[in-house]
Amino acid sequence: MSLATHIRTIHDVDRHHKHLKWSKKLDPVLTVSSGDVVTFDTLDSSNGQITIDSDTSALDSFKLELADPAFGPVYVRGAEPGDALKIDIVSLEIGNWGWSAVFPGFGLLADDFAEPNLKIWKFDAASGYAELKPGVRVPLRPFLGIMGIAPAADGEFSTIPPTNVGGNIDCRDLVVGSTLYLPVQVPGALFSCGDGHAAQGQGEVCGTAIETPMKATVRLTACKNYPWVQSPHLFLPPQAPSTLPVPDKGCYATMGLDSDLLEATRKAARFMIDWLVSTKGLTRHEAYILTSVASDLKLAEVVDMPNHAVTMSIPLNLFSS
């Protein structure tokens, strides 16, 4: 049976219930029973600083300290330290637009891209695609970048870096039908989410995906005595056959090799950008953004010292020719 058929009680968290720090001292905006379903109406990761009408000049006044708001928190009855909070992804609704950006000083290749660039994507979610430019379409694959709970440590912690209790994990595998488990560290868990993505590659290398407002519905369940969950754990269901009207054309991949794993990753990304510019007619900014929203990074090998091998692959069915 589908997740939707198991809905117990539905609650709502609106976009005014947001915070920019994780803290066990945040007051919950909602208290639910284990197994209840909650719908979150979330802003995009810019916190409203970028709109459908923005251009690159909007990045000049962008305030990073306002980015990546989380919505909540929600107190789950029965969730105690030593348990795991199970988050079932029931539904994810996106609108008709999103954005991607290259911010100077931010991203995997920050040293290579000194100039800012903003891409506003306009799409019909029913079509299944967002268009980078004529002849280059990215399949939509919505997920939440932020899903996290309160840490046991005292203090306030930024929502931007991920931690063992989740947060901005930016894992593109957590689509509808997937499940995330997080280690509960405080009573009630205090769950929040946000950072809706319409599509993202594994790695989010330029620092942004297709960022978009999202209405997300999840089921929150306290799983008693799950000591093996000490960091985010995922259950990913079997993949359904593709419903997109474009055949699988395979992938093109580049490989980076270096004794430093991060540098090997940079090399793979640089080689992919070079290939996209040389063979697909993209600008370097367009290629960098495309690698961030549609390419996948993988560890090819990490044992043949001194060098590690990292690949970046991109589906060829993104391109009409």
Buried (B, 14 or more C-beta within 10 A) or exposed (E): EEBEEEEEEEBEBEBEBBBBEBBBEBEBBBEBBBBBBBBBBBBBBBBEBBEEEBEBEBBEEBEEEEBBBBBBBBBBBBBBEEBBBBBBBBBBBBBEBBBBBBBEEBBBBBEBBEEBBBBBBEBEBEEBBBEBEEEBBBBBBBBBBBBBBBBEBEEBBBBBEBBBBBBBBBBBEBBBBBBBBBBBBBBBBBBBBBBBBBBBBBBBBBBBBBBBBBBBBBBBBBBEEBEEBEEBBEEEEEEEEEEEEBEEEEBBBBBBBBEEBEBBBBBBBBBBBEBBBEEBBBEBBBBBBBBBBBBBBBEBEEEEEEBBBBBBBBBEBBBEE
